[in-house]
């Protein structure tokens, strides 16, 4: 998601993200100290998981 000037906006709680290397779509549930992203997702069997990732290792998914 870009702002009016085309600059990428910072990630925020509620954004949908994906690892740069691929994987499931995840929901940002918190942003911890030093920009660590806490994200939640469900696997193919519906089991909920949560993990932490460096902000540089993920990118926002535009759903529109």
HUDA-V939633 format. One record per residue. N is the residue number from 1. RES is the residue in one small letter. SS is DSSP state (hx for helix, st for strand, lp for the rest). OMEGA is omega in whole degrees, 0 to 359 (999 if undefined). NEAR is the number of other ideal C-beta (glycine too) atoms within 8 Angstrom. Layout:
n->{N:N}
res->{RES:RES}
ss->{SS:SS}
omega->{OMEGA:OMEGA}
near->{NEAR:NEAR}
//
This chain:
n->{1:2:3:4:5:6:7:8:9:10:11:12:13:14:15:16:17:18:19:20:21:22:23:24:25:26:27:28:29:30:31:32:33:34:35:36:37:38:39:40:41:42:43:44:45:46:47:48:49:50:51:52:53:54:55:56:57:58:59:60:61:62:63:64}
res->{x:x:x:x:x:x:x:x:x:x:x:x:x:x:x:x:x:x:x:x:x:x:x:x:x:x:x:x:x:x:x:x:x:x:x:x:x:x:x:x:x:x:x:x:x:x:x:x:x:x:x:x:x:x:x:x:x:x:x:x:x:x:x:x}
ss->{lp:st:lp:lp:lp:lp:lp:st:lp:lp:lp:lp:lp:lp:lp:st:st:st:st:lp:lp:lp:lp:lp:lp:st:st:st:st:st:st:lp:hx:hx:hx:lp:st:st:st:st:st:st:lp:lp:lp:lp:lp:st:st:st:st:st:st:lp:hx:hx:hx:st:st:st:lp:lp:lp:lp}
omega->{180:175:181:182:177:180:179:178:178:176:179:178:181:178:173:184:175:174:178:180:180:180:183:170:184:178:176:179:177:171:186:179:178:174:177:182:173:185:178:178:175:178:185:178:179:180:180:177:178:180:178:185:173:181:181:182:182:174:181:175:175:182:182:999}
near->{7:7:8:3:5:5:6:7:7:4:10:8:7:5:10:10:15:12:9:7:5:5:6:7:8:12:11:15:8:7:11:9:4:4:8:11:15:12:14:9:11:7:8:3:4:6:6:7:8:8:6:7:10:8:10:4:8:15:6:10:8:5:4:2}
//
